[in-house]
């Protein structure tokens, strides 16, 4: 039986949100709280079609006036209740709302569909309240950030945004280079459903790796359209709809995209993300859109994953300082330079006026015979080959994934020992080499199948031979997408996700080439069956070419720091 929010709050925080807030303040070294807080729960805010959106309000115990912060979440109000408490303790009346179809709000939850109209209705409701003084901030990470972009063009003049680890456009997150981010959506489906229906049990599953184990197991079953029942014990309407409508359907994504709302009129925004965040490139693209529009947004990028505790702490800290500066007029709360990024390898933070923090110059390493990366292409043509079997798919190891355990930088030794993974490695470096930005890949390939994938990963091999993943990307091939030459060889050009990393003197640069990273990306079964209903599997014989005629290579954006 689903327990009321009040009972769950007492179970998990028996001494109340205030005690939990003190713990979080200490854990993340946040500025001291300024106010006590009073809370109103289960307020019903009407949407435009009359359904009611369950809402809690956390108010500083002071006469005010106070600026308002709004967070709209599909993950249940309890999980963000401590966050709302903390913001109220710092002087912000915080409105925490459950998205349609979640945590007691009416209607049916359909991801990315209703955040515009429900957000607008909530803004209008806030403006009608006697306590609203015209100052409004939007905040929250991930899906909460998407909900901000959905209404960012409808905010009052005195407004600010703090959208963390998110994107205004999810199409390339779900379908990167035409592949399908299976782990993201299968794990996310479990998370949303579990937090809404079994909060305590789902919290334990997240903390013990059960979500990842279940995702890995379910992802091996076919057809994928029926994986919702295995994952949550029932049919999920939006899961089925996405397999029917979201694939190769531009109008589906146009209705869910809010990129055009980011312009010269967008309120000041503060970006926080991680180098191993699954939305990193899309987040940086939104940052660049605002820069081009004439803004000076703040940007912080650490060596974090999407669910990293340190990332959550940075989001809290940056939101408090950003909103204090823009809604309370406390400009001293901001750091002096708008961009702050962490460079792994060198293990240091850089602050600068722009991103990237310094001009970059291309440095190219070519595939060569014997699994070598060299500064010049080989004198003759050659190739390496491997066999990809979707019945025994190449597994994913770490990286920019949606996971509560196992994401980020990992030892790739076992992965690289597989017969279906090629590696190309440079000689030891004579000096430190730092890259910031997106590495570019040129890959010359031939496959026995028309439908197949190629996955490329950049690694740092240290003095002890440990290979650690830095960045990667996948490319799905299908007829008409590339133009093979007379020998049936296709040239693939694409980018790895952004990174900031120093390869130290004596370390080696390594590039992996394979045909999958399961269950991160749905395995390519080698046929043209629809992703959701496909069941037939065909192995692929893959060749990677290099040399004079086929100068496959990786180009790094190198800079001095």
Secondary structure, DSSP 8 states (H G I E B T S, - for coil): ----HHHHHHHH-TT-HHHHHHHHHHHHT-------EEEEEEEEEE-TTS-EEEEEEEEESS-----EEEEEESS-HHHHHHHHHHHHHTT-EEEEEE-TTSTT-SS---TTTSHHHHHHHHHHHHHHSTT--SEEEEEEETHHHHHHHTTTTS--SEEEEEEES--S--HHHHSGGG---HHHHHHHHHHHHHHHH-HHHHHHHHHHTHHHHHHHHHTTSS-GGGHHHHHHSS--HHHHHHHHHTTT-HHHHHTT--GGG-STTS-EEEEEEEEE-TTHHHHHHHHHHHHHTT---EEEEEEEETT-HHHHHHHHHHHHHHHHHHHS--GGGS-SSSEEEEEBTTTEEEEESSSSSS--EEEEEEEETTTEEESS--SS-EEEEEEE-GGG--B--SBS---SSS-BS-B-HHHHTSTT-EEEE----SS-EEEEE--EEEEEEEESSSSEEEEEEEEEE-TT--EEEEEEEEEEE-BTTB---TTS-EEEEEE---EEEEE-TT-EEEEEEES--BTTS----SS-S-TTT------EEEEEEESSS---EEEEEE---
